[in-house]
Amino acid sequence: MMEASFLTIPKVQSEYGPGDHGRYAFADGKGGGLYDSDYDIWGPKFEGQLIPQYDGEFTPDQEYTTEFPSGATFTGNIKPTPWTARGKNNLEKFLRPGILQSTNLAVSAGNEDYDIRISGTYTHQQGIVPNTQLNSGNLNTAVGYNFNKKLRFESGINYNRQFTDNIPDVAYGPNSMIYNVIIWGGSDWSMDDMKDYWQPGKEGLQQIYADYTRYNNPWFSANEWLRGHQKTDVYGHASLTYSFNDALKLMGRTQVSSYDIFRSEKFPYSATVYGREQAKGDYREDRRNLFENNTDVMLTFDKSVTPALDVTASIGGNIRSFQYNSSFASTDYLNVPGWYNLNNSLFTRQVFNYNSDMRVLSAYSFVDITYNRYLTLS
């Protein structure tokens, strides 16, 4: 199955570029020019005039002076280039169609003594953001067996595994694609110019973009800022039921529910986000696991003792065991760029953990007495 990117692309103006008070000039993307750091979109109108921009040639031995209609001027070493809305359709150029592939195989068999069903499903989903995807494998089994007319066994297991090297981050901030491209990104830069996202000679250290204070090159974010996700879910149950007669049954059952999650984040050098403006990279690991078991024994009586009187009663006990553990660890900036390891922390690592264990022992019983199918005493 294929899907389009967004049902509706947000409409944004492409008549004016970045800057303020009709002025803009790029020097270093860090405030060395006119409004070339953390800019707003209140700059000059796109009319093909010559303005220093992010892709202009740097000439240390020659200076250029740019004049603006307000009378303001700017002098710098970036050779001016034509001021046009070359990035008018940046978001459409960046996104891709989503693809969902699913494969399933199921086998079942049975007779009066047993029944069994096994099914497996593998799903691959390609995200609309480049280099995002999610894989999922699922195995489901269900078994029933009659030892004799009085004793029956039932069991089932559901196993699911999700894994991906990268999932998108949906948030408000420089880690969001929409934040960079639509909310704060102007039409002065082209998505096509950003595909080779490392500065020559500074590969692994410095990305290329039109601003170097807060925002991030979308291609750089998609290919270098990776968020891994692995999750395993297991649900299983088993029961054994003995029927003394049509009215009296004894059942023992147990069920298990568990999951394990591992998430990692590779935060590359020169990437910026709120609170990490030094842009020296980071590596984070988030681990969580849960295990819960419920085991019951229950004796049930269900019979019409007279034509007008029905009785249903049960007595049982339960043991519930619950365990939850989590840990989060992060570097405090990277000591060596590009090596994503908790031992590669420039400053002291940050580590947090939480543990929770619980056991509950329960006993319960109930009686329902119904007279003529309209009056019930519980």
Secondary structure, DSSP 4 states (H G I P E B T S, - for coil): -EE-S-SSPPP---SB-SBBTTB-B-SSSSSSSBS-SS--B---B-SS-EE--TTSPB-TT--EEEE-TTS-EEEESBPPEE---TTTTHHHHH---EEEEEEEEEEEEE-SSEEEEEEEEEEEEE-SSTT-EEEEEEEEEEEEEESSSSEEEEEEEEEEEEEES-----SSSTT-HHIIIIIS--SSS-GGGGSS-BPTT-TTT-B--S-SSS---HHHHHHHSEEEEEEEEEEEEEEEEEESSSSEEEEEEEEEEEEEEEEEEEEEET---TT-TT-EEEEEEEEEEEEEEEEEEEEEEEEEEETTEEEEEEEEEEEEEEEEEEEEEEEEEESSTT---TT-EEEEEEEEEEEEEEEEEEEEEEEEEEETTTEEE-
